[in-house]
């Protein structure tokens, strides 16, 4: 599941950033790290960008970037099937 799959008000844990290095490093600097909780706050009237709450900060991300951030809802399995 990616960050864009979450609905407004939902929370998840960041599992992976599948983004080019320049943006990846910037996001990591502001708290987008593995095992960090993130919450979808709201979206703009057009739906892009959306606002996220992470580490006591509100960050707006474009949907094209949010879809490359892999997350997992708390309590859900990792998606592996036996």
HELIX and SHEET records of a PDB file:
HELIX    1   1 UNK A    3  UNK A    5  5                                   3    
HELIX    2   2 UNK A   21  UNK A   29  1                                   9    
HELIX    3   3 UNK A   63  UNK A   66  1                                   4    
SHEET    1   A 5 UNK A  57  UNK A  61  0                                        
SHEET    2   A 5 UNK A  50  UNK A  54 -1                                        
SHEET    3   A 5 UNK A  37  UNK A  43 -1                                        
SHEET    4   A 5 UNK A  11  UNK A  17 -1                                        
SHEET    5   A 5 UNK A  69  UNK A  72 -1                                        
END                                                                             
